[in-house]
């Protein structure tokens, strides 16, 4: 299954919120980007309107410090 197809499947189940991608796979879904610490650097959160945020700062063990709009 392609990444775009996988994102579309998540979007069918969760019309609101953000689909989070890590590397070349969907890592999950979140309703908001308030808790960045639960994600690893370079994860990408995709909003329903297609806007993207990248997880920045921190590390793989402690999680990231922020989501930055790209």
CHARMM-style PDB file with segment names, atoms N, HN, CA, C and O in Angstrom:
ATOM      1  N   UNK     1       0.853  -1.176   0.000  1.00  0.00      PROA
ATOM      2  CA  UNK     1       0.000   0.000   0.000  1.00  0.00      PROA
ATOM      3  C   UNK     1       0.902   1.244   0.000  1.00  0.00      PROA
ATOM      4  O   UNK     1       1.858   1.331   0.772  1.00  0.00      PROA
ATOM      5  N   UNK     2       0.588   2.181  -0.860  1.00  0.00      PROA
ATOM      6  HN  UNK     2      -0.188   2.110  -1.486  1.00  0.00      PROA
ATOM      7  CA  UNK     2       1.390   3.404  -0.934  1.00  0.00      PROA
ATOM      8  C   UNK     2       1.107   4.291   0.279  1.00  0.00      PROA
ATOM      9  O   UNK     2       0.075   4.159   0.936  1.00  0.00      PROA
ATOM     10  N   UNK     3       2.029   5.182   0.555  1.00  0.00      PROA
ATOM     11  HN  UNK     3       2.868   5.290   0.021  1.00  0.00      PROA
ATOM     12  CA  UNK     3       1.864   6.104   1.678  1.00  0.00      PROA
ATOM     13  C   UNK     3       0.625   6.965   1.490  1.00  0.00      PROA
ATOM     14  O   UNK     3      -0.125   7.182   2.441  1.00  0.00      PROA
ATOM     15  N   UNK     4       0.402   7.455   0.288  1.00  0.00      PROA
ATOM     16  HN  UNK     4       1.012   7.279  -0.485  1.00  0.00      PROA
ATOM     17  CA  UNK     4      -0.783   8.290   0.022  1.00  0.00      PROA
ATOM     18  C   UNK     4      -2.076   7.519   0.288  1.00  0.00      PROA
ATOM     19  O   UNK     4      -3.037   8.074   0.821  1.00  0.00      PROA
ATOM     20  N   UNK     5      -2.094   6.245  -0.084  1.00  0.00      PROA
ATOM     21  HN  UNK     5      -1.313   5.795  -0.516  1.00  0.00      PROA
ATOM     22  CA  UNK     5      -3.274   5.408   0.160  1.00  0.00      PROA
ATOM     23  C   UNK     5      -3.469   5.198   1.655  1.00  0.00      PROA
ATOM     24  O   UNK     5      -4.593   5.259   2.153  1.00  0.00      PROA
ATOM     25  N   UNK     6      -2.378   4.951   2.370  1.00  0.00      PROA
ATOM     26  HN  UNK     6      -1.465   4.901   1.966  1.00  0.00      PROA
ATOM     27  CA  UNK     6      -2.446   4.749   3.813  1.00  0.00      PROA
ATOM     28  C   UNK     6      -2.955   6.013   4.521  1.00  0.00      PROA
ATOM     29  O   UNK     6      -3.765   5.926   5.445  1.00  0.00      PROA
ATOM     30  N   UNK     7      -2.484   7.175   4.090  1.00  0.00      PROA
ATOM     31  HN  UNK     7      -1.826   7.246   3.340  1.00  0.00      PROA
ATOM     32  CA  UNK     7      -2.959   8.444   4.659  1.00  0.00      PROA
ATOM     33  C   UNK     7      -4.445   8.608   4.380  1.00  0.00      PROA
ATOM     34  O   UNK     7      -5.198   9.014   5.265  1.00  0.00      PROA
ATOM     35  N   UNK     8      -4.871   8.302   3.180  1.00  0.00      PROA
ATOM     36  HN  UNK     8      -4.260   7.973   2.461  1.00  0.00      PROA
ATOM     37  CA  UNK     8      -6.292   8.416   2.817  1.00  0.00      PROA
ATOM     38  C   UNK     8      -7.158   7.488   3.673  1.00  0.00      PROA
ATOM     39  O   UNK     8      -8.272   7.856   4.046  1.00  0.00      PROA
ATOM     40  N   UNK     9      -6.665   6.304   3.981  1.00  0.00      PROA
ATOM     41  HN  UNK     9      -5.760   6.005   3.678  1.00  0.00      PROA
ATOM     42  CA  UNK     9      -7.409   5.369   4.833  1.00  0.00      PROA
ATOM     43  C   UNK     9      -7.565   5.922   6.247  1.00  0.00      PROA
ATOM     44  O   UNK     9      -8.646   5.835   6.830  1.00  0.00      PROA
ATOM     45  N   UNK    10      -6.497   6.487   6.802  1.00  0.00      PROA
ATOM     46  HN  UNK    10      -5.619   6.558   6.329  1.00  0.00      PROA
ATOM     47  CA  UNK    10      -6.588   7.118   8.119  1.00  0.00      PROA
ATOM     48  C   UNK    10      -7.568   8.277   8.092  1.00  0.00      PROA
ATOM     49  O   UNK    10      -8.347   8.468   9.025  1.00  0.00      PROA
ATOM     50  N   UNK    11      -7.522   9.046   7.019  1.00  0.00      PROA
ATOM     51  HN  UNK    11      -6.888   8.891   6.261  1.00  0.00      PROA
ATOM     52  CA  UNK    11      -8.390  10.223   6.888  1.00  0.00      PROA
ATOM     53  C   UNK    11      -9.862   9.803   6.846  1.00  0.00      PROA
ATOM     54  O   UNK    11     -10.717  10.542   7.333  1.00  0.00      PROA
ATOM     55  N   UNK    12     -10.173   8.643   6.278  1.00  0.00      PROA
ATOM     56  HN  UNK    12      -9.478   8.043   5.882  1.00  0.00      PROA
ATOM     57  CA  UNK    12     -11.546   8.146   6.263  1.00  0.00      PROA
ATOM     58  C   UNK    12     -12.049   7.891   7.683  1.00  0.00      PROA
ATOM     59  O   UNK    12     -13.216   8.139   7.986  1.00  0.00      PROA
ATOM     60  N   UNK    13     -11.177   7.402   8.541  1.00  0.00      PROA
ATOM     61  HN  UNK    13     -10.229   7.200   8.295  1.00  0.00      PROA
ATOM     62  CA  UNK    13     -11.538   7.083   9.920  1.00  0.00      PROA
ATOM     63  C   UNK    13     -11.513   8.314  10.825  1.00  0.00      PROA
ATOM     64  O   UNK    13     -12.252   8.385  11.807  1.00  0.00      PROA
ATOM     65  N   UNK    14     -10.666   9.275  10.490  1.00  0.00      PROA
ATOM     66  HN  UNK    14     -10.066   9.217   9.693  1.00  0.00      PROA
ATOM     67  CA  UNK    14     -10.464  10.461  11.323  1.00  0.00      PROA
ATOM     68  C   UNK    14     -10.490  11.700  10.429  1.00  0.00      PROA
ATOM     69  O   UNK    14      -9.447  12.151   9.955  1.00  0.00      PROA
ATOM     70  N   UNK    15     -11.669  12.239  10.205  1.00  0.00      PROA
ATOM     71  HN  UNK    15     -12.516  11.873  10.591  1.00  0.00      PROA
ATOM     72  CA  UNK    15     -11.806  13.391   9.308  1.00  0.00      PROA
ATOM     73  C   UNK    15     -11.128  14.635   9.863  1.00  0.00      PROA
ATOM     74  O   UNK    15     -10.626  15.466   9.106  1.00  0.00      PROA
ATOM     75  N   UNK    16     -11.114  14.759  11.183  1.00  0.00      PROA
ATOM     76  HN  UNK    16     -11.522  14.084  11.797  1.00  0.00      PROA
ATOM     77  CA  UNK    16     -10.456  15.897  11.830  1.00  0.00      PROA
ATOM     78  C   UNK    16      -9.112  15.442  12.384  1.00  0.00      PROA
ATOM     79  O   UNK    16      -8.813  14.248  12.404  1.00  0.00      PROA
ATOM     80  N   UNK    17      -8.309  16.392  12.830  1.00  0.00      PROA
ATOM     81  HN  UNK    17      -8.552  17.362  12.814  1.00  0.00      PROA
ATOM     82  CA  UNK    17      -7.033  16.046  13.431  1.00  0.00      PROA
ATOM     83  C   UNK    17      -5.932  15.896  12.402  1.00  0.00      PROA
ATOM     84  O   UNK    17      -6.041  16.373  11.273  1.00  0.00      PROA
ATOM     85  N   UNK    18      -4.874  15.227  12.814  1.00  0.00      PROA
ATOM     86  HN  UNK    18      -4.785  14.839  13.731  1.00  0.00      PROA
ATOM     87  CA  UNK    18      -3.654  15.147  12.019  1.00  0.00      PROA
ATOM     88  C   UNK    18      -3.218  13.697  11.843  1.00  0.00      PROA
ATOM     89  O   UNK    18      -3.172  12.934  12.808  1.00  0.00      PROA
ATOM     90  N   UNK    19      -2.901  13.325  10.619  1.00  0.00      PROA
ATOM     91  HN  UNK    19      -2.939  13.945   9.835  1.00  0.00      PROA
ATOM     92  CA  UNK    19      -2.279  12.036  10.355  1.00  0.00      PROA
ATOM     93  C   UNK    19      -0.776  12.269  10.482  1.00  0.00      PROA
ATOM     94  O   UNK    19      -0.229  13.175   9.853  1.00  0.00      PROA
ATOM     95  N   UNK    20      -0.108  11.447  11.298  1.00  0.00      PROA
ATOM     96  HN  UNK    20      -0.552  10.711  11.809  1.00  0.00      PROA
ATOM     97  CA  UNK    20       1.323  11.626  11.521  1.00  0.00      PROA
ATOM     98  C   UNK    20       2.098  10.557  10.764  1.00  0.00      PROA
ATOM     99  O   UNK    20       1.807   9.365  10.862  1.00  0.00      PROA
ATOM    100  N   UNK    21       3.089  11.011  10.010  1.00  0.00      PROA
ATOM    101  HN  UNK    21       3.326  11.980   9.930  1.00  0.00      PROA
ATOM    102  CA  UNK    21       3.920  10.133   9.190  1.00  0.00      PROA
ATOM    103  C   UNK    21       5.338  10.149   9.749  1.00  0.00      PROA
ATOM    104  O   UNK    21       5.884  11.203  10.075  1.00  0.00      PROA
ATOM    105  N   UNK    22       5.918   8.958   9.851  1.00  0.00      PROA
ATOM    106  HN  UNK    22       5.474   8.102   9.586  1.00  0.00      PROA
ATOM    107  CA  UNK    22       7.308   8.821  10.278  1.00  0.00      PROA
ATOM    108  C   UNK    22       8.033   8.007   9.220  1.00  0.00      PROA
ATOM    109  O   UNK    22       7.689   6.850   8.979  1.00  0.00      PROA
ATOM    110  N   UNK    23       9.020   8.598   8.598  1.00  0.00      PROA
ATOM    111  HN  UNK    23       9.299   9.538   8.794  1.00  0.00      PROA
ATOM    112  CA  UNK    23       9.712   7.911   7.518  1.00  0.00      PROA
ATOM    113  C   UNK    23       8.779   7.713   6.340  1.00  0.00      PROA
ATOM    114  O   UNK    23       8.269   8.678   5.771  1.00  0.00      PROA
ATOM    115  N   UNK    24       8.559   6.462   5.979  1.00  0.00      PROA
ATOM    116  HN  UNK    24       8.973   5.679   6.442  1.00  0.00      PROA
ATOM    117  CA  UNK    24       7.695   6.182   4.832  1.00  0.00      PROA
ATOM    118  C   UNK    24       6.427   5.430   5.236  1.00  0.00      PROA
ATOM    119  O   UNK    24       5.863   4.679   4.441  1.00  0.00      PROA
ATOM    120  N   UNK    25       5.980   5.641   6.496  1.00  0.00      PROA
ATOM    121  HN  UNK    25       6.438   6.252   7.142  1.00  0.00      PROA
ATOM    122  CA  UNK    25       4.770   4.956   6.972  1.00  0.00      PROA
ATOM    123  C   UNK    25       3.955   5.866   7.883  1.00  0.00      PROA
ATOM    124  O   UNK    25       4.498   6.756   8.537  1.00  0.00      PROA
ATOM    125  N   UNK    26       2.660   5.635   7.919  1.00  0.00      PROA
ATOM    126  HN  UNK    26       2.218   4.912   7.388  1.00  0.00      PROA
ATOM    127  CA  UNK    26       1.802   6.361   8.846  1.00  0.00      PROA
ATOM    128  C   UNK    26       2.090   5.844  10.258  1.00  0.00      PROA
ATOM    129  O   UNK    26       2.062   4.639  10.506  1.00  0.00      PROA
ATOM    130  N   UNK    27       2.367   6.772  11.179  1.00  0.00      PROA
ATOM    131  HN  UNK    27       2.390   7.751  10.978  1.00  0.00      PROA
ATOM    132  CA  UNK    27       2.687   6.404  12.560  1.00  0.00      PROA
ATOM    133  C   UNK    27       1.476   6.531  13.477  1.00  0.00      PROA
ATOM    134  O   UNK    27       1.482   5.992  14.584  1.00  0.00      PROA
ATOM    135  N   UNK    28       0.435   7.236  13.030  1.00  0.00      PROA
ATOM    136  HN  UNK    28       0.430   7.674  12.131  1.00  0.00      PROA
ATOM    137  CA  UNK    28      -0.748   7.374  13.861  1.00  0.00      PROA
ATOM    138  C   UNK    28      -1.537   8.616  13.531  1.00  0.00      PROA
ATOM    139  O   UNK    28      -1.361   9.243  12.487  1.00  0.00      PROA
ATOM    140  N   UNK    29      -2.420   8.952  14.464  1.00  0.00      PROA
ATOM    141  HN  UNK    29      -2.563   8.443  15.312  1.00  0.00      PROA
ATOM    142  CA  UNK    29      -3.325  10.083  14.315  1.00  0.00      PROA
ATOM    143  C   UNK    29      -3.406  10.796  15.653  1.00  0.00      PROA
ATOM    144  O   UNK    29      -3.369  10.151  16.701  1.00  0.00      PROA
ATOM    145  N   UNK    30      -3.517  12.131  15.631  1.00  0.00      PROA
ATOM    146  HN  UNK    30      -3.547  12.655  14.780  1.00  0.00      PROA
ATOM    147  CA  UNK    30      -3.724  12.924  16.849  1.00  0.00      PROA
ATOM    148  C   UNK    30      -4.771  13.991  16.570  1.00  0.00      PROA
ATOM    149  O   UNK    30      -4.907  14.473  15.446  1.00  0.00      PROA
ATOM    150  N   UNK    31      -5.508  14.350  17.616  1.00  0.00      PROA
ATOM    151  HN  UNK    31      -5.398  13.959  18.529  1.00  0.00      PROA
ATOM    152  CA  UNK    31      -6.545  15.369  17.444  1.00  0.00      PROA
ATOM    153  C   UNK    31      -5.966  16.781  17.450  1.00  0.00      PROA
ATOM    154  O   UNK    31      -6.556  17.702  16.884  1.00  0.00      PROA
ATOM    155  N   UNK    32      -4.798  16.949  18.098  1.00  0.00      PROA
ATOM    156  HN  UNK    32      -4.319  16.202  18.558  1.00  0.00      PROA
ATOM    157  CA  UNK    32      -4.145  18.264  18.131  1.00  0.00      PROA
ATOM    158  C   UNK    32      -2.640  18.067  18.212  1.00  0.00      PROA
ATOM    159  O   UNK    32      -2.158  16.958  18.442  1.00  0.00      PROA
ATOM    160  N   UNK    33      -1.904  19.156  18.020  1.00  0.00      PROA
ATOM    161  HN  UNK    33      -2.296  20.057  17.833  1.00  0.00      PROA
ATOM    162  CA  UNK    33      -0.441  19.103  18.068  1.00  0.00      PROA
ATOM    163  C   UNK    33       0.097  19.673  19.375  1.00  0.00      PROA
ATOM    164  O   UNK    33       1.242  20.122  19.429  1.00  0.00      PROA
ATOM    165  N   UNK    34      -0.709  19.661  20.420  1.00  0.00      PROA
ATOM    166  HN  UNK    34      -1.640  19.296  20.377  1.00  0.00      PROA
ATOM    167  CA  UNK    34      -0.295  20.237  21.698  1.00  0.00      PROA
ATOM    168  C   UNK    34       0.822  19.455  22.374  1.00  0.00      PROA
ATOM    169  O   UNK    34       1.684  20.065  23.007  1.00  0.00      PROA
ATOM    170  N   UNK    35       0.842  18.130  22.266  1.00  0.00      PROA
ATOM    171  HN  UNK    35       0.142  17.635  21.751  1.00  0.00      PROA
ATOM    172  CA  UNK    35       1.845  17.321  22.957  1.00  0.00      PROA
ATOM    173  C   UNK    35       2.887  16.796  21.978  1.00  0.00      PROA
ATOM    174  O   UNK    35       2.774  15.678  21.475  1.00  0.00      PROA
ATOM    175  N   UNK    36       3.876  17.593  21.719  1.00  0.00      PROA
ATOM    176  HN  UNK    36       3.968  18.502  22.127  1.00  0.00      PROA
ATOM    177  CA  UNK    36       4.912  17.198  20.757  1.00  0.00      PROA
ATOM    178  C   UNK    36       5.841  16.132  21.317  1.00  0.00      PROA
ATOM    179  O   UNK    36       6.449  15.387  20.549  1.00  0.00      PROA
ATOM    180  N   UNK    37       5.966  16.043  22.632  1.00  0.00      PROA
ATOM    181  HN  UNK    37       5.472  16.648  23.256  1.00  0.00      PROA
ATOM    182  CA  UNK    37       6.929  15.130  23.253  1.00  0.00      PROA
ATOM    183  C   UNK    37       6.671  13.664  22.935  1.00  0.00      PROA
ATOM    184  O   UNK    37       7.561  12.834  23.121  1.00  0.00      PROA
ATOM    185  N   UNK    38       5.498  13.330  22.470  1.00  0.00      PROA
ATOM    186  HN  UNK    38       4.775  14.003  22.318  1.00  0.00      PROA
ATOM    187  CA  UNK    38       5.189  11.947  22.158  1.00  0.00      PROA
ATOM    188  C   UNK    38       5.684  11.488  20.794  1.00  0.00      PROA
ATOM    189  O   UNK    38       5.429  10.349  20.402  1.00  0.00      PROA
ATOM    190  N   UNK    39       6.377  12.339  20.070  1.00  0.00      PROA
ATOM    191  HN  UNK    39       6.584  13.264  20.388  1.00  0.00      PROA
ATOM    192  CA  UNK    39       6.802  12.025  18.707  1.00  0.00      PROA
ATOM    193  C   UNK    39       8.302  12.174  18.544  1.00  0.00      PROA
ATOM    194  O   UNK    39       8.957  12.843  19.343  1.00  0.00      PROA
ATOM    195  N   UNK    40       8.844  11.550  17.511  1.00  0.00      PROA
ATOM    196  HN  UNK    40       8.311  11.006  16.862  1.00  0.00      PROA
ATOM    197  CA  UNK    40      10.265  11.627  17.216  1.00  0.00      PROA
ATOM    198  C   UNK    40      10.546  12.745  16.217  1.00  0.00      PROA
ATOM    199  O   UNK    40       9.668  13.131  15.445  1.00  0.00      PROA
ATOM    200  N   UNK    41      11.787  13.268  16.235  1.00  0.00      PROA
ATOM    201  HN  UNK    41      12.500  12.955  16.862  1.00  0.00      PROA
ATOM    202  CA  UNK    41      12.149  14.312  15.273  1.00  0.00      PROA
ATOM    203  C   UNK    41      11.890  13.875  13.837  1.00  0.00      PROA
ATOM    204  O   UNK    41      12.050  12.706  13.485  1.00  0.00      PROA
ATOM    205  N   UNK    42      11.490  14.829  13.027  1.00  0.00      PROA
ATOM    206  HN  UNK    42      11.360  15.779  13.313  1.00  0.00      PROA
ATOM    207  CA  UNK    42      11.250  14.673  11.594  1.00  0.00      PROA
ATOM    208  C   UNK    42       9.926  13.984  11.250  1.00  0.00      PROA
ATOM    209  O   UNK    42       9.644  13.758  10.073  1.00  0.00      PROA
ATOM    210  N   UNK    43       9.107  13.647  12.258  1.00  0.00      PROA
ATOM    211  HN  UNK    43       9.336  13.831  13.214  1.00  0.00      PROA
ATOM    212  CA  UNK    43       7.753  13.177  11.930  1.00  0.00      PROA
ATOM    213  C   UNK    43       7.013  14.331  11.268  1.00  0.00      PROA
ATOM    214  O   UNK    43       7.309  15.495  11.536  1.00  0.00      PROA
ATOM    215  N   UNK    44       6.068  14.020  10.420  1.00  0.00      PROA
ATOM    216  HN  UNK    44       5.827  13.074  10.203  1.00  0.00      PROA
ATOM    217  CA  UNK    44       5.292  15.044   9.729  1.00  0.00      PROA
ATOM    218  C   UNK    44       3.822  14.840  10.067  1.00  0.00      PROA
ATOM    219  O   UNK    44       3.286  13.743   9.907  1.00  0.00      PROA
ATOM    220  N   UNK    45       3.174  15.903  10.534  1.00  0.00      PROA
ATOM    221  HN  UNK    45       3.609  16.794  10.664  1.00  0.00      PROA
ATOM    222  CA  UNK    45       1.740  15.872  10.831  1.00  0.00      PROA
ATOM    223  C   UNK    45       1.007  16.567   9.693  1.00  0.00      PROA
ATOM    224  O   UNK    45       1.335  17.695   9.325  1.00  0.00      PROA
ATOM    225  N   UNK    46       0.014  15.884   9.142  1.00  0.00      PROA
ATOM    226  HN  UNK    46      -0.253  14.968   9.441  1.00  0.00      PROA
ATOM    227  CA  UNK    46      -0.724  16.416   7.994  1.00  0.00      PROA
ATOM    228  C   UNK    46      -2.158  16.697   8.406  1.00  0.00      PROA
ATOM    229  O   UNK    46      -2.881  15.803   8.846  1.00  0.00      PROA
ATOM    230  N   UNK    47      -2.561  17.966   8.256  1.00  0.00      PROA
ATOM    231  HN  UNK    47      -1.974  18.692   7.899  1.00  0.00      PROA
ATOM    232  CA  UNK    47      -3.915  18.395   8.603  1.00  0.00      PROA
ATOM    233  C   UNK    47      -4.886  18.012   7.484  1.00  0.00      PROA
ATOM    234  O   UNK    47      -4.459  17.713   6.369  1.00  0.00      PROA
ATOM    235  N   UNK    48      -6.189  18.019   7.777  1.00  0.00      PROA
ATOM    236  HN  UNK    48      -6.535  18.262   8.683  1.00  0.00      PROA
ATOM    237  CA  UNK    48      -7.178  17.694   6.740  1.00  0.00      PROA
ATOM    238  C   UNK    48      -7.089  18.598   5.504  1.00  0.00      PROA
ATOM    239  O   UNK    48      -7.417  18.170   4.398  1.00  0.00      PROA
ATOM    240  N   UNK    49      -6.647  19.847   5.692  1.00  0.00      PROA
ATOM    241  HN  UNK    49      -6.381  20.195   6.591  1.00  0.00      PROA
ATOM    242  CA  UNK    49      -6.537  20.773   4.563  1.00  0.00      PROA
ATOM    243  C   UNK    49      -5.213  20.625   3.806  1.00  0.00      PROA
ATOM    244  O   UNK    49      -4.951  21.369   2.860  1.00  0.00      PROA
ATOM    245  N   UNK    50      -4.374  19.659   4.223  1.00  0.00      PROA
ATOM    246  HN  UNK    50      -4.586  19.054   4.991  1.00  0.00      PROA
ATOM    247  CA  UNK    50      -3.113  19.394   3.538  1.00  0.00      PROA
ATOM    248  C   UNK    50      -1.913  20.129   4.109  1.00  0.00      PROA
ATOM    249  O   UNK    50      -0.780  19.836   3.727  1.00  0.00      PROA
ATOM    250  N   UNK    51      -2.132  21.083   5.021  1.00  0.00      PROA
ATOM    251  HN  UNK    51      -3.053  21.321   5.331  1.00  0.00      PROA
ATOM    252  CA  UNK    51      -0.999  21.769   5.645  1.00  0.00      PROA
ATOM    253  C   UNK    51      -0.176  20.757   6.428  1.00  0.00      PROA
ATOM    254  O   UNK    51      -0.709  19.780   6.954  1.00  0.00      PROA
ATOM    255  N   UNK    52       1.140  21.003   6.500  1.00  0.00      PROA
ATOM    256  HN  UNK    52       1.573  21.796   6.073  1.00  0.00      PROA
ATOM    257  CA  UNK    52       2.046  20.065   7.157  1.00  0.00      PROA
ATOM    258  C   UNK    52       2.850  20.756   8.245  1.00  0.00      PROA
ATOM    259  O   UNK    52       3.230  21.920   8.113  1.00  0.00      PROA
ATOM    260  N   UNK    53       3.102  20.020   9.321  1.00  0.00      PROA
ATOM    261  HN  UNK    53       2.793  19.075   9.428  1.00  0.00      PROA
ATOM    262  CA  UNK    53       3.953  20.458  10.407  1.00  0.00      PROA
ATOM    263  C   UNK    53       5.030  19.404  10.599  1.00  0.00      PROA
ATOM    264  O   UNK    53       4.767  18.211  10.449  1.00  0.00      PROA
ATOM    265  N   UNK    54       6.241  19.835  10.928  1.00  0.00      PROA
ATOM    266  HN  UNK    54       6.455  20.804  11.050  1.00  0.00      PROA
ATOM    267  CA  UNK    54       7.363  18.917  11.141  1.00  0.00      PROA
ATOM    268  C   UNK    54       7.752  18.958  12.613  1.00  0.00      PROA
ATOM    269  O   UNK    54       7.853  20.029  13.212  1.00  0.00      PROA
ATOM    270  N   UNK    55       7.969  17.774  13.187  1.00  0.00      PROA
ATOM    271  HN  UNK    55       7.887  16.905  12.700  1.00  0.00      PROA
ATOM    272  CA  UNK    55       8.397  17.662  14.581  1.00  0.00      PROA
ATOM    273  C   UNK    55       9.866  18.065  14.670  1.00  0.00      PROA
ATOM    274  O   UNK    55      10.706  17.518  13.955  1.00  0.00      PROA
ATOM    275  N   UNK    56      10.177  19.021  15.548  1.00  0.00      PROA
ATOM    276  HN  UNK    56       9.494  19.465  16.129  1.00  0.00      PROA
ATOM    277  CA  UNK    56      11.538  19.549  15.638  1.00  0.00      PROA
ATOM    278  C   UNK    56      12.035  19.568  17.077  1.00  0.00      PROA
ATOM    279  O   UNK    56      11.256  19.509  18.028  1.00  0.00      PROA
ATOM    280  N   UNK    57      13.359  19.654  17.207  1.00  0.00      PROA
ATOM    281  HN  UNK    57      13.992  19.702  16.435  1.00  0.00      PROA
ATOM    282  CA  UNK    57      13.983  19.707  18.519  1.00  0.00      PROA
ATOM    283  C   UNK    57      13.914  18.352  19.199  1.00  0.00      PROA
ATOM    284  O   UNK    57      13.308  17.416  18.677  1.00  0.00      PROA
ATOM    285  N   UNK    58      14.528  18.252  20.345  1.00  0.00      PROA
ATOM    286  HN  UNK    58      15.020  19.012  20.769  1.00  0.00      PROA
ATOM    287  CA  UNK    58      14.468  17.007  21.100  1.00  0.00      PROA
ATOM    288  C   UNK    58      15.245  15.875  20.453  1.00  0.00      PROA
ATOM    289  O   UNK    58      16.161  16.097  19.661  1.00  0.00      PROA
ATOM    290  N   UNK    59      14.855  14.644  20.812  1.00  0.00      PROA
ATOM    291  HN  UNK    59      14.111  14.463  21.455  1.00  0.00      PROA
ATOM    292  CA  UNK    59      15.555  13.461  20.308  1.00  0.00      PROA
ATOM    293  C   UNK    59      14.608  12.261  20.305  1.00  0.00      PROA
ATOM    294  O   UNK    59      13.459  12.364  20.734  1.00  0.00      PROA
ATOM    295  N   UNK    60      15.099  11.136  19.821  1.00  0.00      PROA
ATOM    296  HN  UNK    60      16.033  11.053  19.473  1.00  0.00      PROA
ATOM    297  CA  UNK    60      14.264   9.942  19.711  1.00  0.00      PROA
ATOM    298  C   UNK    60      13.794   9.440  21.078  1.00  0.00      PROA
ATOM    299  O   UNK    60      12.688   8.911  21.191  1.00  0.00      PROA
ATOM    300  N   UNK    61      14.617   9.597  22.111  1.00  0.00      PROA
ATOM    301  HN  UNK    61      15.515  10.027  22.019  1.00  0.00      PROA
ATOM    302  CA  UNK    61      14.266   9.087  23.440  1.00  0.00      PROA
ATOM    303  C   UNK    61      13.266   9.990  24.171  1.00  0.00      PROA
ATOM    304  O   UNK    61      12.260   9.511  24.696  1.00  0.00      PROA
ATOM    305  N   UNK    62      13.543  11.292  24.203  1.00  0.00      PROA
ATOM    306  HN  UNK    62      14.360  11.682  23.777  1.00  0.00      PROA
ATOM    307  CA  UNK    62      12.720  12.237  24.963  1.00  0.00      PROA
ATOM    308  C   UNK    62      11.560  12.819  24.161  1.00  0.00      PROA
ATOM    309  O   UNK    62      10.679  13.466  24.727  1.00  0.00      PROA
ATOM    310  N   UNK    63      11.553  12.598  22.868  1.00  0.00      PROA
ATOM    311  HN  UNK    63      12.268  12.072  22.408  1.00  0.00      PROA
ATOM    312  CA  UNK    63      10.527  13.197  22.019  1.00  0.00      PROA
ATOM    313  C   UNK    63      10.951  14.581  21.559  1.00  0.00      PROA
ATOM    314  O   UNK    63      12.038  15.055  21.888  1.00  0.00      PROA
ATOM    315  N   UNK    64      10.083  15.216  20.798  1.00  0.00      PROA
ATOM    316  HN  UNK    64       9.200  14.831  20.531  1.00  0.00      PROA
ATOM    317  CA  UNK    64      10.417  16.526  20.229  1.00  0.00      PROA
ATOM    318  C   UNK    64       9.895  17.653  21.113  1.00  0.00      PROA
ATOM    319  O   UNK    64       9.112  17.430  22.037  1.00  0.00      PROA
ATOM    320  N   UNK    65      10.344  18.862  20.810  1.00  0.00      PROA
ATOM    321  HN  UNK    65      10.979  19.043  20.060  1.00  0.00      PROA
ATOM    322  CA  UNK    65       9.943  20.017  21.612  1.00  0.00      PROA
ATOM    323  C   UNK    65       8.871  20.860  20.959  1.00  0.00      PROA
ATOM    324  O   UNK    65       8.209  21.648  21.634  1.00  0.00      PROA
ATOM    325  N   UNK    66       8.683  20.707  19.626  1.00  0.00      PROA
ATOM    326  HN  UNK    66       9.221  20.067  19.078  1.00  0.00      PROA
ATOM    327  CA  UNK    66       7.691  21.566  18.955  1.00  0.00      PROA
ATOM    328  C   UNK    66       7.311  21.007  17.591  1.00  0.00      PROA
ATOM    329  O   UNK    66       8.014  20.176  17.016  1.00  0.00      PROA
ATOM    330  N   UNK    67       6.189  21.484  17.098  1.00  0.00      PROA
ATOM    331  HN  UNK    67       5.618  22.159  17.566  1.00  0.00      PROA
ATOM    332  CA  UNK    67       5.766  21.238  15.721  1.00  0.00      PROA
ATOM    333  C   UNK    67       5.925  22.559  14.975  1.00  0.00      PROA
ATOM    334  O   UNK    67       5.420  23.587  15.428  1.00  0.00      PROA
ATOM    335  N   UNK    68       6.621  22.547  13.837  1.00  0.00      PROA
ATOM    336  HN  UNK    68       7.031  21.712  13.470  1.00  0.00      PROA
ATOM    337  CA  UNK    68       6.801  23.757  13.041  1.00  0.00      PROA
ATOM    338  C   UNK    68       6.087  23.598  11.707  1.00  0.00      PROA
ATOM    339  O   UNK    68       6.246  22.597  11.009  1.00  0.00      PROA
ATOM    340  N   UNK    69       5.284  24.628  11.365  1.00  0.00      PROA
ATOM    341  HN  UNK    69       5.154  25.442  11.932  1.00  0.00      PROA
ATOM    342  CA  UNK    69       4.549  24.578  10.099  1.00  0.00      PROA
ATOM    343  C   UNK    69       5.525  24.663   8.944  1.00  0.00      PROA
ATOM    344  O   UNK    69       6.469  25.453   8.960  1.00  0.00      PROA
ATOM    345  N   UNK    70       5.285  23.850   7.960  1.00  0.00      PROA
ATOM    346  HN  UNK    70       4.518  23.209   7.947  1.00  0.00      PROA
ATOM    347  CA  UNK    70       6.160  23.836   6.792  1.00  0.00      PROA
ATOM    348  C   UNK    70       5.444  24.340   5.580  1.00  0.00      PROA
ATOM    349  OT1 UNK    70       6.028  24.400   4.498  1.00  0.00      PROA
TER     350      UNK     70
END
